[in-house]
């Protein structure tokens, strides 16, 4: 289990494979200077976080192996945030998609 860290003050535990997919979608949106909300489950609660290009976010992985990315999952996450303005971590689809290389397993800091 890794962590999605927002503004150095909020850590939300996320499974490494899901975190790798979130990282790709979030960084893609920030590269386009887009703002959006992210809903993540933190224990029994759902936390809603507003992300903008000025937000400080980190993706901290606990494992040392890189996961392959599921193109279908990336598309579902991207399509969802594109339609609603909110990124929701939906379950990985069972469809068999061609694997993509995952982001490097390093601490990644994004934002000001």
C-alpha positions in Angstrom: 0.0 0.0 0.0 1.2 3.4 -1.0 0.0 6.9 -0.2 -1.6 9.8 -2.1 -0.4 12.9 -0.2 -2.1 16.2 -0.7 -0.5 19.5 0.4 1.9 17.6 2.8 -0.9 17.4 5.3 -3.3 14.7 4.1 -2.1 11.1 3.4 -4.6 8.6 2.0 -3.6 5.0 1.7 -4.0 3.6 -1.8 -3.0 0.2 -3.2 0.2 0.7 -5.3 -1.4 -0.5 -8.5 -4.4 1.8 -8.2 -2.0 4.6 -7.2 0.0 4.2 -10.4 -3.2 4.6 -12.4 -4.3 7.6 -10.4 -0.8 9.2 -10.9 -1.1 8.9 -14.7 -4.6 10.5 -14.8 -3.8 13.2 -12.3 -0.5 14.3 -13.9 -2.2 14.3 -17.4 -4.9 16.7 -16.1 -2.3 18.9 -14.3 -0.1 19.1 -17.5 -3.2 20.6 -19.2 -3.5 23.1 -16.3 -6.9 21.7 -15.5 -8.5 21.7 -12.0 -10.7 18.9 -10.8 -11.9 17.1 -7.7 -10.6 13.7 -6.5 -12.8 11.4 -4.3 -10.8 8.7 -2.4 -11.9 6.3 0.3 -10.0 6.8 3.6 -11.1 4.1 5.9 -14.8 4.3 6.1 -15.0 7.9 4.9 -14.8 9.3 1.4 -12.5 12.3 1.1 -13.0 14.9 -1.6 -10.0 16.9 -2.5 -9.8 19.9 -5.0 -6.7 19.6 -7.2 -5.3 22.5 -9.2 -2.0 23.1 -11.0 -0.9 24.9 -7.8 -1.7 21.9 -5.6 1.1 20.0 -3.9 0.5 16.3 -4.5 2.8 13.3 -4.0 2.5 9.6 -5.0 4.5 7.5 -2.5 4.8 3.8 -3.3 5.5 1.1 -0.8 6.5 -1.6 -3.2 9.6 -1.6 -5.3 8.2 -3.4 -8.4 6.5 -1.4 -11.2 3.1 -2.5 -12.2 1.9 -2.6 -15.7 -0.9 -0.2 -16.5 -4.3 -1.3 -17.7 -5.3 0.9 -20.6 -9.0 0.2 -20.0 -8.8 1.4 -16.4 -6.9 4.5 -17.4 -9.6 5.3 -20.0 -12.4 4.7 -17.4 -10.7 7.0 -14.9 -10.0 9.7 -17.6 -13.5 9.5 -19.1 -15.1 9.8 -15.7 -13.1 12.9 -14.7 -13.6 14.4 -18.1 -17.4 14.1 -17.9 -18.0 15.0 -14.3 -15.0 17.1 -13.2 -14.4 14.5 -10.4 -11.9 11.7 -10.4 -13.4 8.6 -8.7 -11.2 5.5 -8.1 -13.4 2.9 -9.8 -12.6 -0.8 -9.7 -10.2 -2.1 -12.3 -12.2 -3.5 -15.3 -11.7 -7.2 -16.1 -11.2 -6.6 -19.8 -7.9 -7.7 -21.2 -6.0 -4.6 -22.4 -2.5 -4.3 -23.7 -0.3 -3.4 -20.8 1.5 -0.1 -20.7 4.6 0.7 -18.7 3.9 2.2 -15.3 5.4 5.4 -13.8 8.7 5.0 -12.1 8.6 3.8 -8.5 9.9 7.0 -7.0 8.5 9.7 -4.8 6.9 12.1 -7.1 6.1 15.7 -6.0 3.8 17.8 -8.1 2.8 21.4 -7.5 4.1 24.5 -5.9 
